[in-house]
Amino acid sequence: MPSKACAVALAGVGAYAAAQAFVAPTAPQVQEQREVRQLRQQAAASATSTTSSAAALALGAAGVAAAAAQAGKRTQRRCQVVRQATAVAEKTFTKMPASVKPGVVTGQALVDLLNYAKENEFAIPGVNVVSSSSINAAKKAGGPIMVTFSKGGGQFIAGKAADNSDDAASIAGTVAGALHVRQVAKLYGVPVILHTDHCQKAWLPWFDGLMEANEEYFEKNGEPLFSSHMLDLSEEPLEENIAICKKYLERMSKVDLLLEMELGVTGGEEDGVDNTDVDSSRLYTQPEEVWQVYETLSAVPNGKFTVAAAFGNVHG
């Protein structure tokens, strides 16, 4: 880019050419004038470029200052949000019910924790895990957390080479993962809800295997291995869904386990179940259906259960 001095010199050449305009030019003069015009154009371009560069530098400096100011404001806002969130967390998580201790929460302590979350209007995050690494990462959340195993996740923990006839690998892997959580949960200082995810009718042998593990653990320790289990029989007729859930709740109540039951089909596809063509009227659980479940399951002595009703494409 030409310097300012060069730009001034080129402008002077342009002034000289203007003074010669009244003299009839010779051929060499025509060539000279052509060259002068080129020099004038270069001078004008240089001057514009120099001015633009100066303006750009000024605007750039102003932009940097403005950006710095905005960044400072954003940082202040972030700090304020973090302070507020920390204050809420400290207020909420340091005043847990007396029954809720670090480690796996079961029985009445689990009910107390769920009621506490409802009263204080916060959700307990749930994380599906497939290895000890993901289990450990989940428990670093800092507050109550739900660590959830699936049938496939249990098989993954057992390893591909393990024989999964009669769901043996899925059962063994899920139990192994639960025992790992039991061993390390207290070290993280957080309450953990140890849960299993969707179990449809075809997967009940996996559920039965987990129940046997719970019963064995209960005999030795006075509490179940897991906190709760989900039965997802939402694809079955309502009466059958309720009947099977009642049968299992009667067994679960003897070892202080909580049952989560699913009610009503959901739209879309989940766990290999495709409901994309289901009539939309079936995607919303009706109040009378929830009441029917409540009447039946609440009659089970010491029965602890939750109902995940369908609304649209989710259960909740």
C-alpha positions, 0 to 999 in steps of 0.5 A: 500500500503506498504511503501518505508521502507517495500519495501527496507526490502523486497528487502534485503530478496531477496538478501539473497535468491540469496546468498543461491542459490548454496546450495542444498535446503532442504524441509524447504528451498524450502518452505522458497525460495517459500516464499522469491520469493513471498516476492520479487514479493511483493517488486517489485510490491511495488517499481513499485507502489511507483514509479507510485504513485510518477509519477502520483502525478507529472503528476497530478500536471502538469495536474492541472497546465495545466488545470488551464492555459487552464481554464484561457485562456477560461475565457479570451476568454469568457470575450472577447466575452461577451465584444464584444457582449455587445459593439455591443448590446449597439451600436445597441440597443441604437440607435434605430429609433426615432419612436421605443419606449419601449412597443408594436411597431405598424404601421410605427414604426414597419416598421422602426424597421424591416428596422433598423434590416435589415440595421444593419444585426441582427435578432429579436428573436421571442418567442411563449408564452402560459402564463404570465410567458413565456411572462415575460421571453421572454421580459427579452431578453434585445433588440427588441423581437417578442412575438407571440401567437398561436391559441392553446396558446390562448386557453391554456391561457383561460384555459381548462374549457373555452368553445372554441365553435367558437374559443371563448376561443382561441380568449379570451385567445389571446386577454388577453395575448396581453393586458397583454403584453401591460400593462407590456412591457414598464416596461421592457424597450424594443420594442415588436412586438406583433404577432400571428402565423400560421393561416390556412384557417380552423382557419379564425374565430379565425383571425376574432375575433382578427381583431374585437379586433384590431378594437375596440382597434384602435377606443379607442387608435389610434393604433391596439392591435397587431403589426401584424398577420400571415396568413398561406394559403400556403396549398391553391392554389396560386391564392386563397392564394393571394386573401384571403390575399388581402381581409384581408390586405384591412381590416388590413390596415385601423387599421395600422396592418402588414400582414405576408403571407406564400407562398409555402408548406414546407417539414415535418410536422408543426402544424398538416399539414403533407407534408412528401410526397410532391414532392420536387419541390414544397418546393421552392417558385419561384421568379415569385410567390413572384412577383405575391404576391408583385404586388397584395398586394402592390396595397392595400393603406397603406398596410404593409406586408411581404412574408415568402417564402418556401425553403425546410422545412421552411418559411422565 
